[in-house]
Amino acid sequence: MEAQGERLLQDLVNQEKNLVAKVEEARDQARSIVEEADAEAGRILDEARGRADALARQEADRGAQEAEATRADMVQAAREAAARLEAEARAGKEDGVALVMQRVLP
């Protein structure tokens, strides 16, 4: 009877060791899963940052192109206005000279 009790006790000890080993194995697996998840999250975050940076550069380039186009349009409009004013000034000068000549030389 005592031998049977010893055997049962030894079986319980072996089962406990097996359970402890399984718990350790489960902890190791959990740690590995968490590490893999952290690494994957890092990769995803880096990829998202890269895409966000690329999008920001594209938008900045587009904004710069639009600003340059607007500037070119404004410069062209200013040149056209200056040319009109110059033409009007020339016409006014000719009319002024003609009027002075009429009054000076009757």
C-alpha positions in Angstrom: 0.0 0.0 0.0 2.8 2.3 0.9 4.5 1.5 -2.5 1.2 2.4 -4.2 1.1 5.7 -2.3 4.7 6.4 -3.3 3.9 5.7 -6.9 0.8 8.0 -6.8 2.9 10.7 -5.2 5.6 10.3 -7.9 2.9 10.4 -10.6 1.6 13.7 -9.1 5.1 15.1 -9.0 5.6 14.1 -12.6 2.3 15.7 -13.6 3.2 18.8 -11.8 6.5 19.0 -13.6 4.7 18.4 -16.9 2.3 21.2 -16.1 5.1 23.6 -15.1 6.9 22.8 -18.3 3.7 23.4 -20.3 3.2 26.7 -18.5 6.8 27.8 -19.3 6.3 26.7 -22.9 3.0 28.7 -23.1 4.8 31.7 -21.6 7.6 31.4 -24.2 5.1 31.2 -27.0 3.2 34.2 -25.7 6.4 36.2 -25.4 7.3 35.2 -29.0 3.9 36.2 -30.2 4.1 39.5 -28.5 7.6 40.1 -29.9 6.4 39.3 -33.4 3.3 41.5 -33.0 5.6 44.4 -31.8 7.9 43.9 -34.8 4.9 43.8 -37.2 3.4 46.9 -35.6 6.8 48.6 -36.0 6.9 47.6 -39.7 3.4 48.8 -40.3 4.1 52.1 -38.5 7.2 52.7 -40.5 5.4 51.9 -43.8 2.6 54.3 -42.8 5.1 57.0 -42.0 6.8 56.5 -45.3 3.5 56.8 -47.1 2.5 59.9 -45.1 5.9 61.5 -45.9 5.5 60.7 -49.6 2.0 62.1 -49.6 3.2 65.3 -47.8 6.0 65.7 -50.4 3.5 65.3 -53.3 1.1 67.9 -51.8 4.0 70.3 -51.1 5.1 69.9 -54.7 1.6 70.4 -56.0 1.3 73.5 -53.9 4.6 74.9 -55.2 3.5 74.2 -58.8 0.2 76.0 -58.2 2.0 78.9 -56.5 4.4 79.2 -59.5 1.5 79.1 -62.0 -0.3 81.8 -60.0 2.9 83.9 -59.9 3.4 83.5 -63.6 -0.2 84.5 -64.3 0.2 87.6 -62.1 3.5 88.6 -63.7 1.9 88.2 -67.2 -1.1 90.3 -66.2 1.2 93.0 -64.7 3.2 93.1 -68.0 0.0 93.4 -70.0 -1.2 96.2 -67.8 2.2 98.0 -68.0 2.1 97.7 -71.8 -1.4 99.2 -72.0 -0.4 102.0 -69.7 2.8 102.7 -71.8 0.7 102.8 -75.0 -1.8 105.2 -73.3 1.1 107.4 -72.1 2.6 107.5 -75.6 -0.8 108.4 -77.1 -1.3 111.1 -74.4 2.2 112.5 -75.1 1.6 112.8 -78.8 -1.8 114.5 -78.1 -0.1 116.9 -75.6 2.7 117.8 -78.0 0.2 118.5 -80.7 -1.9 120.7 -78.4 1.2 122.7 -77.3 2.3 123.1 -80.9 -1.2 124.5 -81.8 -1.1 127.0 -79.0 2.5 128.0 -79.6 2.4 128.2 -83.3 -1.0 129.5 -84.3 
